[in-house]
Amino acid sequence: MKNLIFLFAFFFSLSAYNQSLPNKFVFLSDVDDTILYELKYFSNHNFIGKKIDGYLTNKVILTNETALALKKVQQILLKKNLSLKIFDAYRPQQSVNHFVKWAKEIDDTKMKNEFYPDVPKSELFKRGYIASKSGHSRGSTVDLTIVNLKTGKELDMGSPFDFFGIQSHPFYKNIGILQKRNRKYLRKIMIENGFKPYDNEWWHFTLKNEPFPNTYFNFLIK
């Protein structure tokens, strides 16, 4: 009897946990558990240098439509011993607010050398690197790259994720042939599977027919 009560309580709590996501949102691992991920804003290794508000765990949340589209991409990549790797997906509005607050603290530049060496912090808003709203908060935008499963290493894209500068523009010319080829392949496979790219970041893609084009969510990643 005690075991039955325990099992009932377990499944009830699990169900309640799953129901904590808004309708049409899913954990990516429930749709495809082969896709790699490393949420940069759940760590200290990002352009701010600390964990970002709203990120309580290293779990990828997306709209169901976006997760299914990524699954299609992953199935293609796996046949080539490659895999997607997610850096960021759904992002709560409070996380965006954290970015905005940080951007106004001009003296906090401890990560400048790595992430924005050529851009004055005072110009991050003006140049569009920081904004008060983000497509990520709509749940259908992802930041990602491709990993070689044989080596376990990310493909060389010519600039790191979240590097603020022209070097991150998808068609930046002053990178190697292989780096250009890797960017082109990532862009091609994402476009062919229903995503639209962003002009300033090689890693940034949004589902073309996103279900919440005008809604910015603020639930926690937990």
Salt bridges, closest charged atoms under 4 A:
GLU38 OE2 - LYS40 NZ 3.33
GLU38 OE1 - LYS85 NZ 2.92
ASP53 OD1 - HIS98 ND1 3.48
ASP88 OD2 - ARG91 NH2 2.78
ASP88 OD2 - HIS136 ND1 3.69
GLU114 OE2 - HIS45 NE2 2.62
GLU123 OE1 - ARG127 NH2 2.75
ASP143 OD2 - ARG91 NH2 3.78
ASP143 OD2 - HIS136 NE2 3.11
ASP143 OD1 - HIS204 ND1 3.37
GLU154 OE2 - LYS85 NZ 2.90
GLU192 OE2 - LYS188 NZ 2.76
GLU201 OE1 - HIS204 ND1 3.22
GLU210 OE1 - ARG138 NE 2.91
